Amino acid sequence: KLGQKKAHIKEIQVNGGTTAAKVDFLTGLFEQEVKVADVFAQDEMIDIIGVTKGKGFNGVITRWGCTRLVRKSHRGLRKVGCIGSWHP
């Protein structure tokens, strides 16, 4: 690996007070370690928004985890051979 490509960025909403008071509070926290216990309380519910790492247009082997076909199959290796039995 070449190392980390993106910086660790965390957005935290600051409530209460005027805008100037919020800016003064946050400028005091620049380049300092913020502990988790200072931001979140025990058993506090939080909303999280995440974005998955893009994988492009993948086939069925990578996308759904199907098993590859055998080496001598006629129509290619990385395709779906069977999606289930004909009669359940």
C-alpha positions as a LaTeX table, in Angstrom:
\begin{tabular}{lrrr}
\hline
Residue & $x$ (\AA) & $y$ (\AA) & $z$ (\AA) \\
\hline
Lys1 & 0.00 & 0.00 & 0.00 \\
Leu2 & 1.09 & 3.52 & $-0.67$ \\
Gly3 & $-0.59$ & 4.90 & 2.42 \\
Gln4 & $-3.64$ & 6.88 & 3.26 \\
Lys5 & $-5.22$ & 8.90 & 0.45 \\
Lys6 & $-7.78$ & 10.89 & 2.40 \\
Ala7 & $-7.50$ & 12.61 & 5.75 \\
His8 & $-9.63$ & 11.51 & 8.67 \\
Ile9 & $-12.37$ & 14.13 & 8.76 \\
Lys10 & $-15.21$ & 14.12 & 11.25 \\
Glu11 & $-18.11$ & 16.56 & 11.24 \\
Ile12 & $-19.72$ & 17.27 & 14.61 \\
Gln13 & $-22.67$ & 19.61 & 15.08 \\
Val14 & $-22.23$ & 22.22 & 17.81 \\
Asn15 & $-25.43$ & 23.49 & 19.44 \\
Gly16 & $-26.16$ & 26.40 & 21.76 \\
Gly17 & $-24.99$ & 29.99 & 21.95 \\
Thr18 & $-24.34$ & 32.51 & 19.24 \\
Thr19 & $-22.37$ & 31.86 & 16.09 \\
Ala20 & $-19.40$ & 33.83 & 17.42 \\
Ala21 & $-19.38$ & 31.75 & 20.61 \\
Lys22 & $-19.42$ & 28.52 & 18.59 \\
Val23 & $-16.51$ & 29.70 & 16.43 \\
Asp24 & $-14.49$ & 30.68 & 19.51 \\
Phe25 & $-15.17$ & 27.29 & 21.10 \\
Leu26 & $-14.11$ & 25.37 & 17.99 \\
Thr27 & $-10.97$ & 27.41 & 17.29 \\
Gly28 & $-9.74$ & 26.38 & 20.72 \\
Leu29 & $-10.04$ & 22.74 & 19.66 \\
Phe30 & $-7.95$ & 23.01 & 16.46 \\
Glu31 & $-5.14$ & 20.43 & 16.20 \\
Gln32 & $-5.96$ & 18.95 & 19.58 \\
Glu33 & $-7.12$ & 15.45 & 20.35 \\
Val34 & $-10.83$ & 15.25 & 21.12 \\
Lys35 & $-11.89$ & 12.24 & 23.19 \\
Val36 & $-15.02$ & 10.30 & 22.33 \\
Ala37 & $-16.36$ & 10.68 & 25.86 \\
Asp38 & $-16.21$ & 14.48 & 25.51 \\
Val39 & $-18.46$ & 14.40 & 22.42 \\
Phe40 & $-20.86$ & 11.49 & 23.02 \\
Ala41 & $-22.63$ & 10.30 & 26.15 \\
Gln42 & $-23.03$ & 6.66 & 27.16 \\
Asp43 & $-25.82$ & 4.88 & 25.18 \\
Glu44 & $-26.51$ & 8.00 & 23.10 \\
Met45 & $-28.26$ & 7.46 & 19.77 \\
Ile46 & $-26.47$ & 9.07 & 16.80 \\
Asp47 & $-27.21$ & 9.39 & 13.09 \\
Ile48 & $-24.50$ & 8.19 & 10.73 \\
Ile49 & $-24.29$ & 8.80 & 7.00 \\
Gly50 & $-21.81$ & 6.73 & 5.02 \\
Val51 & $-20.78$ & 6.26 & 1.43 \\
Thr52 & $-19.52$ & 2.91 & 0.24 \\
Lys53 & $-16.40$ & 2.54 & $-1.84$ \\
Gly54 & $-17.37$ & 2.38 & $-5.50$ \\
Lys55 & $-16.63$ & $-0.85$ & $-7.38$ \\
Gly56 & $-17.85$ & 0.09 & $-10.85$ \\
Phe57 & $-19.83$ & $-2.31$ & $-13.01$ \\
Asn58 & $-19.03$ & $-5.69$ & $-11.51$ \\
Gly59 & $-20.08$ & $-9.13$ & $-12.67$ \\
Val60 & $-21.97$ & $-11.72$ & $-10.70$ \\
Ile61 & $-18.88$ & $-13.31$ & $-9.13$ \\
Thr62 & $-17.79$ & $-10.14$ & $-7.34$ \\
Arg63 & $-21.23$ & $-8.62$ & $-6.92$ \\
Trp64 & $-23.17$ & $-11.54$ & $-5.50$ \\
Gly65 & $-20.42$ & $-14.00$ & $-4.55$ \\
Cys66 & $-21.42$ & $-16.79$ & $-6.96$ \\
Thr67 & $-19.01$ & $-19.65$ & $-7.53$ \\
Arg68 & $-16.85$ & $-19.61$ & $-10.64$ \\
Leu69 & $-17.54$ & $-22.19$ & $-13.28$ \\
Val70 & $-15.03$ & $-24.93$ & $-14.07$ \\
Arg71 & $-12.00$ & $-24.28$ & $-16.23$ \\
Lys72 & $-13.32$ & $-26.13$ & $-19.31$ \\
Ser73 & $-16.80$ & $-24.60$ & $-19.34$ \\
His74 & $-18.04$ & $-23.65$ & $-22.77$ \\
Arg75 & $-19.45$ & $-20.18$ & $-22.19$ \\
Gly76 & $-16.89$ & $-18.58$ & $-19.88$ \\
Leu77 & $-15.81$ & $-18.86$ & $-16.27$ \\
Arg78 & $-17.21$ & $-15.88$ & $-14.38$ \\
Lys79 & $-20.90$ & $-16.42$ & $-15.07$ \\
Val80 & $-23.86$ & $-17.92$ & $-13.23$ \\
Gly81 & $-24.28$ & $-21.60$ & $-14.01$ \\
Cys82 & $-27.47$ & $-22.29$ & $-12.07$ \\
Ile83 & $-29.72$ & $-20.10$ & $-9.93$ \\
Gly84 & $-31.57$ & $-22.97$ & $-8.28$ \\
Ser85 & $-33.38$ & $-26.21$ & $-8.86$ \\
Trp86 & $-36.11$ & $-26.46$ & $-11.50$ \\
His87 & $-38.61$ & $-28.16$ & $-9.16$ \\
Pro88 & $-38.45$ & $-27.11$ & $-5.53$ \\
\hline
\end{tabular}
